[in-house]
């Protein structure tokens, strides 16, 4: 029982009446007590997954399991799940106390217990003493906390968060990121967080699901996803990346921009076409011909911690470089990088195929 | 307020004098011991005494109030249900069609509504009297209630319903704990408007009322036709005072209700 996933999606498809498929045959498992993030551009199906778990909509096909039980036909009000909405959805006709007490009152909890729990929840979100305030008197950040308190007071198994930080200003948002992460660890509950902000996802999550076009493109820890993006979309969506077309010559040797480089990838067909990703911060500026690539600096922006250089090689590929060193616009510079900085992506490789390939050549490499 | 010059103030004063002069003229002569509305002889309460002595008139006043309260109550109930149905209609065209039908009833002349009800009641054999008046009052009040409640409903964030469901609310809980409290100001406004529409309706009532049943407006009309009696003046004076009291009461109540919701529209 302990190892049973709290949520399991089995081939879930969601279509709307006009036949648009928002979720296409999605399967995944979520473990208890972790912080999950569904990340993707708007319309990718991430909020649909959230609404399916909450019970606001039903899957067109497939099954959703909660603690091993099929919950397809369980209505939203009978699920042990609570949601923090994007617009908070606090009841304007009730004050802070009554908003938080709403769920408990419906469950007909005793008055003194409601009182104890509401006060405890308010303390949890650092809003003790705000009981009798009206919602209209609260700031955006405070409303956010009331919404969180209203969810956690019911002691749900899962807390769903639908882009709850998107309405806050930058500073408050990064503060709330810490608070949410800390809150999740203190409560030990499963959090499912939906966002289109990759930085938010990388900073907060135990595991990220990157989604696009109703399909989970890749799932894994923030580090896995950042370092080993599975395809062009993920590489592009998570962080900044330089993506160029290339060709795998043999194991551990790849060709792009007309040159051959050592790399850390294997298990592909010889001469297979691939996409190459190199992160801007992995490129180092050196002098002409001492680096591995010669490029011309097109523009340079000062970004605070680093300079962002947009450069072009002789084939017209753009190379974005993050460097603490300055360069001169119009000058030709060399770019240096290590073999492990090159990330090779097979075209149209699924996540399972990728994992299998990694396992096979990883194992053989260990034997040598 | 200091910015308003003398001329606009004067204009405003004249407008109000023209509006209120006939009423005060009427009330003034209700205290005249002479029989007519021309020479004021001396002050007297006798016309007011006559109003209270006239058992028939008291019954009519009671009828009017009962009709108004009942029709306002019933039309508010039906109107709120109707507004909810219109608001949650998925089909946009259907929704607009129903809304238009509703609005047509508001603007169509009372005489036409009255006449058509008369035809309907005689056709299906409803005896003209209390029931027919009540039914027709309910009928013309419903669209008014719908119009007062709908804006409140569309002002409501639909996620609130999701949020309530999420927190364990059944459909009934959602209705009683979220939707109804939210649209309460609209419901009250609709109720009071229906009440006043029913109280002062003449045209529709005139058509559908029968022998032995009358409301104030119809009664005053027939009294005025049979000859001038200062009892009418006294009655009008009483009604005016009651109306003023009602308006003040409504505002007091409205302010109390609105206070916690003041900032919602932001």
Contacts between the chains, C-beta under 8 A, distances in Angstrom:
chain1	res1	chain2	res2	distance
A	54	B	162	7.7
A	54	B	166	5.9
A	55	B	165	7.7
A	56	B	162	5.5
A	56	B	165	7.2
A	56	B	166	7.8
A	75	B	165	7.5
A	76	B	162	7.5
A	76	B	165	4.3
A	76	B	166	5.8
A	77	B	165	5.0
A	77	B	166	7.5
A	77	B	167	7.7
A	77	B	168	4.9
A	77	B	169	5.7
A	77	B	170	5.9
A	77	B	173	7.9
A	78	B	168	7.7
A	81	B	166	7.4
A	82	B	166	5.9
A	82	B	167	6.8
A	83	B	162	7.5
A	83	B	163	7.2
A	83	B	166	4.8
A	85	B	159	5.3
A	85	B	162	7.2
A	85	B	163	6.1
A	87	B	157	6.6
A	87	B	159	5.9
A	89	B	157	6.4
A	89	B	159	4.0
A	89	B	160	5.4
A	89	B	162	6.8
A	89	B	163	3.8
A	90	B	163	7.8
A	91	B	160	6.3
A	91	B	163	7.5
A	91	B	164	7.8
A	91	B	178	6.3
A	91	B	182	7.8
A	92	B	182	7.2
A	92	B	261	6.5
A	92	B	263	7.9
A	92	B	264	4.6
A	93	B	181	4.6
A	93	B	182	5.5
A	93	B	184	7.7
A	93	B	260	6.6
A	93	B	261	6.3
A	94	B	181	7.9
A	95	B	260	7.7
A	102	B	164	7.3
A	102	B	167	5.2
A	102	B	169	7.8
A	102	B	177	7.4
A	103	B	167	3.7
A	103	B	168	5.3
A	106	B	167	6.5
A	106	B	168	4.7
A	106	B	169	5.4
A	106	B	170	8.0
A	106	B	173	5.6
A	106	B	177	7.5
A	107	B	168	6.0
A	134	B	260	6.0
A	134	B	263	7.3
A	136	B	262	7.2
A	136	B	263	3.2
A	136	B	264	6.8
A	136	B	266	7.0
A	137	B	263	7.7
A	150	B	167	7.1
A	154	B	167	6.6
A	154	B	168	7.2
